[in-house]
Amino acid sequence: EGMWQGRRILDRDFVRRVSAPLHDLSGIQYGFLWWSLEMPYKNRTLRAYFANGNGGQAVMVLPELDLVLTIFAGNYGDRVSTELQQDFVANYILPAVREDGDRAGAPIAQPNFRSPYGRK
C-alpha cells in the first residue's frame, strides 16, 4: 500500500486506485496502466497486479504475500513473453514462497497455471 521499510513512498489511495481492476478482458483485468489476475497459491488464489513492458519486463505485486517481483527481459514485440512470465511466476516462483508456519522441507506442489493473457 505504498510503504517501503516503514516509510511511505506512495499515497495509499493512489496505490489502491491504480491497482484496481477496471475492465475484465477474459480472465485478466486492466486498470490505470496496470494489469491484474488471480494466481494459484497453495489451496487458494492470490490477486497479482503488474505493469508489463513490450519485451516481457514486469513489476508484479502480490500484496497478500508482501511480495514484489521484477522481471527483466528483451523479447520485444512478442506477446508470448508476457504469457510465459505469468506462467513462470505462478508455476515456479509462487510454489517456492513460504509463509510463517510452513514447514521448511514441505514439498512444493507444481500448479499447472496458464495465463489467460491473449488466449480465447
The first five atom37 places (N, CA, C, CB, O) and aatype in JSON, in Angstrom:
{
  "aatype": [6, 7, 12, 17, 5, 7, 1, 1, 9, 10, 3, 1, 3, 13, 19, 1, 1, 19, 15, 0, 14, 10, 8, 3, 10, 15, 7, 9, 5, 18, 7, 13, 10, 17, 17, 15, 10, 6, 12, 14, 18, 11, 2, 1, 16, 10, 1, 0, 18, 13, 0, 2, 7, 2, 7, 7, 5, 0, 19, 12, 19, 10, 14, 6, 10, 3, 10, 19, 10, 16, 9, 13, 0, 7, 2, 18, 7, 3, 1, 19, 15, 16, 6, 10, 5, 5, 3, 13, 19, 0, 2, 18, 9, 10, 14, 0, 19, 1, 6, 3, 7, 3, 1, 0, 7, 0, 14, 9, 0, 5, 14, 2, 13, 1, 15, 14, 18, 7, 1, 11],
  "atom_mask": [
    [1, 1, 1, 1, 1],
    [1, 1, 1, 0, 1],
    [1, 1, 1, 1, 1],
    [1, 1, 1, 1, 1],
    [1, 1, 1, 1, 1],
    [1, 1, 1, 0, 1],
    [1, 1, 1, 1, 1],
    [1, 1, 1, 1, 1],
    [1, 1, 1, 1, 1],
    [1, 1, 1, 1, 1],
    [1, 1, 1, 1, 1],
    [1, 1, 1, 1, 1],
    [1, 1, 1, 1, 1],
    [1, 1, 1, 1, 1],
    [1, 1, 1, 1, 1],
    [1, 1, 1, 1, 1],
    [1, 1, 1, 1, 1],
    [1, 1, 1, 1, 1],
    [1, 1, 1, 1, 1],
    [1, 1, 1, 1, 1],
    [1, 1, 1, 1, 1],
    [1, 1, 1, 1, 1],
    [1, 1, 1, 1, 1],
    [1, 1, 1, 1, 1],
    [1, 1, 1, 1, 1],
    [1, 1, 1, 1, 1],
    [1, 1, 1, 0, 1],
    [1, 1, 1, 1, 1],
    [1, 1, 1, 1, 1],
    [1, 1, 1, 1, 1],
    [1, 1, 1, 0, 1],
    [1, 1, 1, 1, 1],
    [1, 1, 1, 1, 1],
    [1, 1, 1, 1, 1],
    [1, 1, 1, 1, 1],
    [1, 1, 1, 1, 1],
    [1, 1, 1, 1, 1],
    [1, 1, 1, 1, 1],
    [1, 1, 1, 1, 1],
    [1, 1, 1, 1, 1],
    [1, 1, 1, 1, 1],
    [1, 1, 1, 1, 1],
    [1, 1, 1, 1, 1],
    [1, 1, 1, 1, 1],
    [1, 1, 1, 1, 1],
    [1, 1, 1, 1, 1],
    [1, 1, 1, 1, 1],
    [1, 1, 1, 1, 1],
    [1, 1, 1, 1, 1],
    [1, 1, 1, 1, 1],
    [1, 1, 1, 1, 1],
    [1, 1, 1, 1, 1],
    [1, 1, 1, 0, 1],
    [1, 1, 1, 1, 1],
    [1, 1, 1, 0, 1],
    [1, 1, 1, 0, 1],
    [1, 1, 1, 1, 1],
    [1, 1, 1, 1, 1],
    [1, 1, 1, 1, 1],
    [1, 1, 1, 1, 1],
    [1, 1, 1, 1, 1],
    [1, 1, 1, 1, 1],
    [1, 1, 1, 1, 1],
    [1, 1, 1, 1, 1],
    [1, 1, 1, 1, 1],
    [1, 1, 1, 1, 1],
    [1, 1, 1, 1, 1],
    [1, 1, 1, 1, 1],
    [1, 1, 1, 1, 1],
    [1, 1, 1, 1, 1],
    [1, 1, 1, 1, 1],
    [1, 1, 1, 1, 1],
    [1, 1, 1, 1, 1],
    [1, 1, 1, 0, 1],
    [1, 1, 1, 1, 1],
    [1, 1, 1, 1, 1],
    [1, 1, 1, 0, 1],
    [1, 1, 1, 1, 1],
    [1, 1, 1, 1, 1],
    [1, 1, 1, 1, 1],
    [1, 1, 1, 1, 1],
    [1, 1, 1, 1, 1],
    [1, 1, 1, 1, 1],
    [1, 1, 1, 1, 1],
    [1, 1, 1, 1, 1],
    [1, 1, 1, 1, 1],
    [1, 1, 1, 1, 1],
    [1, 1, 1, 1, 1],
    [1, 1, 1, 1, 1],
    [1, 1, 1, 1, 1],
    [1, 1, 1, 1, 1],
    [1, 1, 1, 1, 1],
    [1, 1, 1, 1, 1],
    [1, 1, 1, 1, 1],
    [1, 1, 1, 1, 1],
    [1, 1, 1, 1, 1],
    [1, 1, 1, 1, 1],
    [1, 1, 1, 1, 1],
    [1, 1, 1, 1, 1],
    [1, 1, 1, 1, 1],
    [1, 1, 1, 0, 1],
    [1, 1, 1, 1, 1],
    [1, 1, 1, 1, 1],
    [1, 1, 1, 1, 1],
    [1, 1, 1, 0, 1],
    [1, 1, 1, 1, 1],
    [1, 1, 1, 1, 1],
    [1, 1, 1, 1, 1],
    [1, 1, 1, 1, 1],
    [1, 1, 1, 1, 1],
    [1, 1, 1, 1, 1],
    [1, 1, 1, 1, 1],
    [1, 1, 1, 1, 1],
    [1, 1, 1, 1, 1],
    [1, 1, 1, 1, 1],
    [1, 1, 1, 1, 1],
    [1, 1, 1, 1, 1],
    [1, 1, 1, 0, 1],
    [1, 1, 1, 1, 1],
    [1, 1, 1, 1, 1]
  ],
  "atom_positions": [
    [[0.81, -1.2, 0.0], [0.0, 0.0, 0.0], [0.85, 1.26, 0.0], [-0.92, 0.0, 1.19], [0.48, 2.27, 0.6]],
    [[1.99, 1.2, -0.67], [2.82, 2.39, -0.83], [3.91, 2.56, 0.23], [0.0, 0.0, 0.0], [4.54, 3.62, 0.3]],
    [[4.13, 1.53, 1.06], [5.15, 1.61, 2.11], [6.39, 0.82, 1.71], [4.59, 1.09, 3.47], [6.28, -0.21, 1.04]],
    [[7.54, 1.3, 2.11], [8.79, 0.57, 1.92], [9.63, 0.75, 3.18], [9.56, 1.07, 0.65], [10.01, 1.87, 3.53]],
    [[9.91, -0.36, 3.84], [10.7, -0.38, 5.07], [10.2, 0.65, 6.07], [12.16, -0.12, 4.74], [10.98, 1.4, 6.67]],
    [[8.87, 0.68, 6.25], [8.27, 1.56, 7.24], [8.1, 3.0, 6.79], [0.0, 0.0, 0.0], [7.58, 3.82, 7.56]],
    [[8.51, 3.34, 5.58], [8.38, 4.7, 5.06], [7.33, 4.74, 3.96], [9.74, 5.22, 4.53], [7.29, 3.86, 3.11]],
    [[6.49, 5.75, 3.99], [5.5, 5.94, 2.93], [6.19, 6.58, 1.74], [4.3, 6.81, 3.42], [6.76, 7.66, 1.85]],
    [[6.13, 5.89, 0.58], [6.73, 6.46, -0.64], [5.66, 6.77, -1.69], [7.77, 5.49, -1.21], [5.9, 7.56, -2.6]],
    [[4.49, 6.15, -1.56], [3.35, 6.45, -2.43], [2.11, 6.6, -1.57], [3.15, 5.35, -3.51], [1.95, 5.9, -0.57]],
    [[1.24, 7.49, -1.96], [-0.01, 7.67, -1.25], [-0.84, 6.39, -1.33], [-0.8, 8.87, -1.83], [-0.99, 5.81, -2.4]],
    [[-1.39, 5.95, -0.2], [-2.17, 4.71, -0.12], [-3.34, 4.73, -1.11], [-2.69, 4.5, 1.31], [-3.58, 3.73, -1.8]],
    [[-4.07, 5.83, -1.19], [-5.21, 5.92, -2.09], [-4.77, 5.82, -3.55], [-5.99, 7.23, -1.86], [-5.46, 5.21, -4.36]],
    [[-3.63, 6.41, -3.88], [-3.09, 6.31, -5.24], [-2.83, 4.85, -5.6], [-1.8, 7.14, -5.38], [-3.2, 4.41, -6.68]],
    [[-2.2, 4.11, -4.7], [-1.89, 2.7, -4.95], [-3.18, 1.91, -5.16], [-1.08, 2.09, -3.8], [-3.25, 1.08, -6.07]],
    [[-4.17, 2.14, -4.34], [-5.45, 1.43, -4.48], [-6.11, 1.74, -5.81], [-6.39, 1.79, -3.33], [-6.63, 0.84, -6.47]],
    [[-6.09, 3.0, -6.21], [-6.75, 3.38, -7.46], [-6.04, 2.8, -8.68], [-6.82, 4.89, -7.58], [-6.7, 2.26, -9.57]],
    [[-4.73, 2.91, -8.74], [-4.03, 2.44, -9.95], [-3.99, 0.92, -10.03], [-2.62, 2.99, -9.98], [-3.85, 0.37, -11.13]],
    [[-4.1, 0.22, -8.91], [-4.06, -1.24, -8.95], [-5.45, -1.87, -9.02], [-3.34, -1.76, -7.74], [-5.56, -3.1, -9.11]],
    [[-6.49, -1.07, -8.99], [-7.86, -1.6, -9.04], [-8.2, -2.04, -10.46], [-8.87, -0.54, -8.55], [-7.96, -1.29, -11.41]],
    [[-8.76, -3.23, -10.61], [-9.17, -3.67, -11.95], [-10.41, -2.9, -12.4], [-9.45, -5.19, -11.97], [-11.39, -2.82, -11.67]],
    [[-10.36, -2.35, -13.6], [-11.48, -1.58, -14.13], [-12.21, -2.3, -15.26], [-11.0, -0.23, -14.62], [-13.42, -2.14, -15.42]],
    [[-11.48, -3.08, -16.04], [-12.07, -3.78, -17.19], [-11.65, -5.24, -17.17], [-11.65, -3.11, -18.53], [-10.47, -5.54, -17.02]],
    [[-12.61, -6.15, -17.32], [-12.3, -7.57, -17.4], [-12.12, -7.94, -18.87], [-13.41, -8.43, -16.73], [-12.98, -7.65, -19.7]],
    [[-11.01, -8.58, -19.16], [-10.7, -8.97, -20.54], [-10.47, -10.48, -20.58], [-9.44, -8.21, -21.07], [-9.35, -10.94, -20.81]],
    [[-11.52, -11.24, -20.36], [-11.47, -12.71, -20.41], [-10.49, -13.29, -19.39], [-11.08, -13.17, -21.8], [-9.6, -14.06, -19.75]],
    [[-10.66, -12.92, -18.13], [-9.86, -13.53, -17.07], [-8.67, -12.72, -16.6], [0.0, 0.0, 0.0], [-8.04, -13.05, -15.6]],
    [[-8.37, -11.67, -17.31], [-7.31, -10.78, -16.88], [-7.92, -9.37, -16.87], [-6.03, -10.87, -17.83], [-8.66, -9.0, -17.77]],
    [[-7.59, -8.61, -15.84], [-8.21, -7.29, -15.7], [-7.19, -6.19, -16.0], [-8.78, -7.12, -14.28], [-5.98, -6.38, -15.88]],
    [[-7.73, -5.05, -16.4], [-6.89, -3.91, -16.72], [-7.42, -2.69, -16.0], [-6.83, -3.68, -18.26], [-8.63, -2.51, -15.87]],
    [[-6.51, -1.84, -15.55], [-6.88, -0.61, -14.87], [-6.08, 0.55, -15.43], [0.0, 0.0, 0.0], [-5.96, 0.71, -16.65]],
    [[-5.53, 1.36, -14.56], [-4.73, 2.52, -14.96], [-3.3, 2.1, -15.26], [-4.76, 3.6, -13.86], [-2.41, 2.31, -14.44]],
    [[-3.08, 1.53, -16.43], [-1.78, 1.04, -16.9], [-1.26, -0.16, -16.11], [-0.76, 2.15, -16.84], [-0.1, -0.55, -16.28]],
    [[-2.08, -0.75, -15.26], [-1.72, -1.93, -14.5], [-2.7, -3.05, -14.85], [-1.72, -1.65, -12.98], [-3.9, -2.81, -15.02]],
    [[-2.19, -4.24, -14.94], [-2.98, -5.44, -15.18], [-3.14, -6.18, -13.86], [-2.31, -6.36, -16.26], [-2.36, -5.97, -12.93]],
    [[-4.14, -7.04, -13.76], [-4.24, -7.9, -12.59], [-4.89, -9.22, -12.98], [-5.04, -7.21, -11.46], [-5.67, -9.3, -13.93]],
    [[-4.55, -10.24, -12.22], [-5.16, -11.55, -12.41], [-5.02, -12.36, -11.14], [-4.52, -12.29, -13.6], [-4.25, -12.01, -10.24]],
    [[-5.77, -13.44, -11.07], [-5.72, -14.35, -9.93], [-4.73, -15.46, -10.25], [-7.14, -14.93, -9.59], [-4.78, -16.05, -11.33]],
    [[-3.83, -15.74, -9.3], [-2.84, -16.8, -9.48], [-3.01, -17.83, -8.38], [-1.4, -16.22, -9.48], [-3.35, -17.48, -7.25]],
    [[-2.76, -19.1, -8.71], [-2.89, -20.14, -7.68], [-1.74, -20.07, -6.68], [-2.94, -21.53, -8.33], [-0.59, -19.82, -7.04]],
    [[-2.09, -20.3, -5.42], [-1.07, -20.36, -4.36], [-1.6, -21.28, -3.27], [-0.73, -18.93, -3.78], [-2.62, -20.99, -2.64]],
    [[-0.91, -22.38, -3.07], [-1.33, -23.39, -2.1], [-2.77, -23.8, -2.4], [-1.2, -22.86, -0.63], [-3.07, -24.28, -3.49]],
    [[-3.67, -23.61, -1.43], [-5.06, -24.03, -1.63], [-5.98, -22.85, -1.9], [-5.56, -24.8, -0.41], [-7.18, -22.93, -1.64]],
    [[-5.44, -21.75, -2.41], [-6.24, -20.56, -2.66], [-5.68, -19.81, -3.88], [-6.26, -19.63, -1.42], [-4.7, -20.23, -4.48]],
    [[-6.33, -18.71, -4.22], [-5.8, -17.87, -5.28], [-5.43, -16.51, -4.69], [-6.82, -17.7, -6.44], [-6.03, -16.06, -3.71]],
    [[-4.45, -15.88, -5.29], [-3.98, -14.56, -4.87], [-4.13, -13.61, -6.04], [-2.51, -14.61, -4.37], [-3.92, -13.97, -7.2]],
    [[-4.48, -12.39, -5.73], [-4.54, -11.35, -6.76], [-3.14, -10.77, -6.93], [-5.57, -10.24, -6.39], [-2.5, -10.35, -5.97]],
    [[-2.7, -10.75, -8.17], [-1.43, -10.13, -8.52], [-1.74, -8.95, -9.43], [-0.44, -11.15, -9.2], [-2.59, -9.07, -10.32]],
    [[-1.08, -7.84, -9.23], [-1.2, -6.75, -10.2], [0.2, -6.39, -10.67], [-1.92, -5.5, -9.58], [1.18, -6.5, -9.93]],
    [[0.27, -5.96, -11.93], [1.59, -5.81, -12.54], [1.56, -4.83, -13.7], [2.11, -7.14, -13.0], [0.54, -4.61, -14.33]],
    [[2.72, -4.26, -13.95], [2.96, -3.44, -15.13], [3.87, -4.25, -16.04], [3.61, -2.04, -14.77], [4.86, -4.83, -15.59]],
    [[3.53, -4.29, -17.32], [4.29, -5.07, -18.3], [4.97, -4.17, -19.31], [3.37, -6.06, -19.01], [4.44, -3.13, -19.7]],
    [[6.15, -4.6, -19.73], [6.84, -3.93, -20.83], [6.71, -4.75, -22.09], [0.0, 0.0, 0.0], [6.35, -5.93, -22.04]],
    [[7.01, -4.15, -23.22], [6.9, -4.8, -24.52], [7.82, -6.02, -24.65], [7.2, -3.8, -25.61], [7.5, -6.94, -25.4]],
    [[8.92, -6.03, -23.95], [9.87, -7.13, -24.1], [9.73, -8.22, -23.05], [0.0, 0.0, 0.0], [10.6, -9.09, -22.96]],
    [[8.66, -8.19, -22.25], [8.48, -9.2, -21.2], [8.92, -8.7, -19.84], [0.0, 0.0, 0.0], [8.89, -9.46, -18.87]],
    [[9.32, -7.43, -19.74], [9.69, -6.87, -18.45], [8.42, -6.72, -17.61], [10.43, -5.49, -18.62], [7.33, -6.52, -18.15]],
    [[8.57, -6.81, -16.3], [7.38, -6.65, -15.44], [7.79, -6.25, -14.04], [6.56, -7.95, -15.39], [8.88, -6.57, -13.56]],
    [[6.88, -5.54, -13.4], [6.91, -5.32, -11.96], [5.59, -5.92, -11.49], [7.08, -3.77, -11.55], [4.52, -5.44, -11.87]],
    [[5.66, -6.95, -10.66], [4.47, -7.67, -10.21], [4.38, -7.58, -8.7], [4.5, -9.15, -10.68], [5.37, -7.8, -7.99]],
    [[3.19, -7.27, -8.2], [2.95, -7.11, -6.78], [1.91, -8.13, -6.33], [2.48, -5.66, -6.46], [0.85, -8.26, -6.95]],
    [[2.22, -8.86, -5.27], [1.28, -9.78, -4.64], [1.13, -9.33, -3.19], [1.77, -11.29, -4.73], [1.85, -9.79, -2.31]],
    [[0.16, -8.42, -2.95], [0.04, -7.81, -1.62], [-0.14, -8.81, -0.48], [-1.11, -6.86, -1.62], [0.4, -8.61, 0.61]],
    [[-0.9, -9.88, -0.71], [-1.17, -10.83, 0.36], [0.1, -11.51, 0.87], [-2.16, -11.87, -0.11], [0.16, -11.92, 2.03]],
    [[1.1, -11.62, 0.01], [2.38, -12.21, 0.42], [3.43, -11.15, 0.73], [2.9, -13.14, -0.67], [4.55, -11.49, 1.09]],
    [[3.08, -9.88, 0.61], [4.02, -8.78, 0.79], [5.23, -9.0, -0.13], [4.47, -8.67, 2.28], [6.38, -8.88, 0.29]],
    [[4.92, -9.33, -1.39], [5.94, -9.73, -2.35], [5.89, -8.84, -3.59], [5.76, -11.21, -2.74], [4.82, -8.59, -4.14]],
    [[7.06, -8.38, -4.01], [7.19, -7.64, -5.26], [8.25, -8.35, -6.09], [7.56, -6.12, -5.01], [9.35, -8.62, -5.6]],
    [[7.92, -8.65, -7.34], [8.85, -9.31, -8.25], [9.17, -8.37, -9.4], [8.27, -10.65, -8.78], [8.3, -7.63, -9.86]],
    [[10.4, -8.4, -9.85], [10.75, -7.67, -11.07], [11.33, -8.67, -12.05], [11.76, -6.51, -10.78], [12.1, -9.56, -11.69]],
    [[10.95, -8.51, -13.29], [11.41, -9.41, -14.34], [12.03, -8.56, -15.44], [10.25, -10.31, -14.9], [11.41, -7.61, -15.93]],
    [[13.25, -8.9, -15.81], [13.95, -8.19, -16.87], [14.03, -9.11, -18.08], [15.38, -7.73, -16.41], [14.42, -10.27, -17.95]],
    [[13.66, -8.61, -19.26], [13.66, -9.43, -20.47], [13.86, -8.53, -21.68], [12.34, -10.24, -20.59], [13.85, -7.3, -21.56]],
    [[14.04, -9.13, -22.83], [14.25, -8.36, -24.03], [13.67, -9.01, -25.27], [0.0, 0.0, 0.0], [14.23, -8.88, -26.36]],
    [[12.56, -9.71, -25.12], [11.91, -10.38, -26.25], [10.86, -9.43, -26.83], [11.27, -11.73, -25.8], [9.66, -9.65, -26.66]],
    [[11.29, -8.39, -27.5], [10.42, -7.29, -27.92], [9.46, -7.69, -29.03], [11.25, -6.13, -28.37], [9.81, -8.44, -29.94]],
    [[8.24, -7.17, -28.93], [7.24, -7.35, -29.97], [6.62, -8.74, -30.01], [0.0, 0.0, 0.0], [5.97, -9.08, -31.0]],
    [[6.8, -9.54, -28.97], [6.25, -10.9, -28.95], [5.48, -11.09, -27.66], [7.38, -11.96, -29.08], [6.07, -11.16, -26.58]],
    [[4.15, -11.19, -27.74], [3.35, -11.29, -26.53], [3.53, -12.61, -25.8], [1.9, -11.1, -26.86], [3.1, -12.75, -24.66]],
    [[4.17, -13.58, -26.43], [4.44, -14.85, -25.77], [5.25, -14.64, -24.5], [5.18, -15.81, -26.72], [5.07, -15.36, -23.52]],
    [[6.13, -13.65, -24.5], [6.95, -13.4, -23.31], [6.08, -13.01, -22.13], [7.99, -12.3, -23.59], [6.4, -13.35, -20.99]],
    [[4.97, -12.3, -22.37], [4.06, -11.93, -21.28], [3.37, -13.17, -20.74], [3.02, -10.89, -21.75], [3.25, -13.33, -19.53]],
    [[2.91, -14.04, -21.62], [2.27, -15.28, -21.18], [3.25, -16.12, -20.37], [1.75, -16.08, -22.39], [2.91, -16.62, -19.3]],
    [[4.46, -16.27, -20.88], [5.46, -17.09, -20.2], [5.82, -16.53, -18.83], [6.71, -17.21, -21.06], [5.97, -17.28, -17.87]],
    [[5.97, -15.21, -18.76], [6.34, -14.6, -17.48], [5.27, -14.88, -16.43], [6.54, -13.08, -17.65], [5.6, -15.21, -15.29]],
    [[4.0, -14.75, -16.77], [2.93, -15.01, -15.8], [2.86, -16.49, -15.44], [1.57, -14.54, -16.37], [2.68, -16.84, -14.28]],
    [[3.02, -17.35, -16.44], [3.04, -18.79, -16.17], [4.21, -19.15, -15.26], [3.11, -19.58, -17.49], [4.06, -19.95, -14.33]],
    [[5.37, -18.58, -15.52], [6.58, -18.88, -14.74], [6.4, -18.48, -13.28], [7.79, -18.16, -15.34], [6.75, -19.25, -12.39]],
    [[5.86, -17.29, -13.04], [5.64, -16.84, -11.66], [4.71, -17.79, -10.94], [5.06, -15.41, -11.64], [5.0, -18.23, -9.83]],
    [[3.58, -18.12, -11.56], [2.59, -18.99, -10.91], [3.09, -20.42, -10.72], [1.3, -19.01, -11.71], [2.8, -21.04, -9.7]],
    [[3.82, -20.94, -11.68], [4.21, -22.34, -11.66], [5.54, -22.64, -10.98], [4.26, -22.85, -13.04], [5.78, -23.77, -10.57]],
    [[6.42, -21.64, -10.85], [7.74, -21.89, -10.3], [8.1, -21.02, -9.1], [8.77, -21.7, -11.36], [8.65, -21.51, -8.12]],
    [[7.79, -19.74, -9.18], [8.17, -18.85, -8.09], [7.22, -18.97, -6.91], [8.22, -17.4, -8.57], [7.66, -19.21, -5.78]],
    [[5.92, -18.82, -7.15], [4.97, -18.88, -6.03], [5.01, -20.2, -5.27], [3.57, -18.65, -6.54], [4.9, -20.17, -4.04]],
    [[5.15, -21.35, -5.92], [5.22, -22.58, -5.13], [6.41, -22.63, -4.17], [5.29, -23.76, -6.06], [6.39, -23.38, -3.2]],
    [[7.44, -21.83, -4.44], [8.62, -21.82, -3.57], [8.51, -20.81, -2.43], [9.85, -21.52, -4.39], [9.35, -20.8, -1.54]],
    [[7.49, -19.96, -2.45], [7.33, -18.94, -1.42], [6.71, -19.57, -0.18], [6.45, -17.76, -1.92], [5.68, -20.23, -0.25]],
    [[7.36, -19.36, 0.95], [6.89, -19.92, 2.22], [6.29, -18.81, 3.06], [8.03, -20.62, 2.98], [6.75, -17.67, 3.04]],
    [[5.25, -19.18, 3.82], [4.63, -18.26, 4.77], [4.99, -18.71, 6.18], [3.08, -18.22, 4.57], [5.45, -19.83, 6.39]],
    [[4.78, -17.82, 7.15], [5.0, -18.19, 8.54], [4.2, -19.43, 8.86], [4.61, -17.03, 9.5], [3.02, -19.53, 8.5]],
    [[4.82, -20.38, 9.51], [4.14, -21.61, 9.9], [4.32, -22.74, 8.91], [0.0, 0.0, 0.0], [3.99, -23.89, 9.23]],
    [[4.81, -22.47, 7.71], [5.06, -23.53, 6.73], [6.29, -24.34, 7.15], [5.25, -22.95, 5.3], [7.25, -23.78, 7.67]],
    [[6.23, -25.62, 6.92], [7.4, -26.47, 7.17], [8.46, -26.16, 6.12], [7.02, -27.99, 7.15], [8.16, -26.07, 4.93]],
    [[9.69, -26.0, 6.56], [10.78, -25.66, 5.65], [10.97, -26.71, 4.57], [12.08, -25.48, 6.43], [11.26, -26.36, 3.43]],
    [[10.8, -27.98, 4.9], [11.03, -29.04, 3.93], [9.77, -29.53, 3.24], [0.0, 0.0, 0.0], [9.8, -30.56, 2.58]],
    [[8.67, -28.81, 3.38], [7.42, -29.25, 2.75], [7.59, -29.33, 1.24], [6.25, -28.29, 3.12], [8.24, -28.47, 0.65]],
    [[7.01, -30.35, 0.61], [7.14, -30.45, -0.84], [6.47, -29.26, -1.53], [6.53, -31.77, -1.34], [5.49, -28.71, -1.04]],
    [[7.02, -28.9, -2.65], [6.47, -27.79, -3.43], [5.54, -28.38, -4.49], [7.61, -26.93, -4.1], [5.97, -29.11, -5.38]],
    [[4.26, -28.05, -4.37], [3.28, -28.51, -5.36], [3.42, -27.67, -6.62], [1.82, -28.43, -4.8], [3.51, -26.44, -6.55]],
    [[3.45, -28.32, -7.74], [3.62, -27.62, -9.01], [2.26, -27.41, -9.66], [4.57, -28.41, -9.95], [1.67, -28.36, -10.18]],
    [[1.75, -26.18, -9.64], [0.47, -25.94, -10.33], [0.65, -25.99, -11.84], [-0.12, -24.58, -9.92], [1.77, -25.96, -12.34]],
    [[-0.45, -26.08, -12.54], [-0.41, -26.08, -13.99], [-1.17, -24.86, -14.49], [-1.02, -27.4, -14.57], [-2.19, -24.99, -15.16]],
    [[-0.68, -23.68, -14.15], [-1.33, -22.42, -14.47], [-0.96, -21.99, -15.88], [-0.94, -21.33, -13.46], [0.19, -22.09, -16.29]],
    [[-1.95, -21.51, -16.62], [-1.71, -20.89, -17.92], [-2.37, -19.52, -17.89], [-2.27, -21.76, -19.09], [-3.56, -19.4, -17.61]],
    [[-1.61, -18.51, -18.18], [-2.13, -17.15, -18.2], [-3.26, -17.01, -19.2], [-1.0, -16.15, -18.52], [-3.19, -17.55, -20.31]],
    [[-4.32, -16.28, -18.81], [-5.38, -16.04, -19.79], [-5.02, -14.96, -20.8], [-6.66, -15.65, -19.08], [-5.78, -14.72, -21.74]],
    [[-3.88, -14.3, -20.63], [-3.48, -13.19, -21.49], [-3.4, -13.65, -22.95], [-2.11, -12.62, -21.03], [-2.64, -14.55, -23.3]],
    [[-4.19, -13.02, -23.77], [-4.14, -13.29, -25.21], [-4.76, -14.6, -25.65], [0.0, 0.0, 0.0], [-4.73, -14.93, -26.83]],
    [[-5.33, -15.35, -24.7], [-5.95, -16.64, -25.05], [-7.45, -16.47, -25.12], [-5.57, -17.74, -24.03], [-8.02, -15.67, -24.39]],
    [[-8.08, -17.21, -26.0], [-9.54, -17.14, -26.11], [-10.16, -18.29, -25.37], [-10.0, -17.16, -27.58], [-11.38, -18.42, -25.33]]
  ]
}
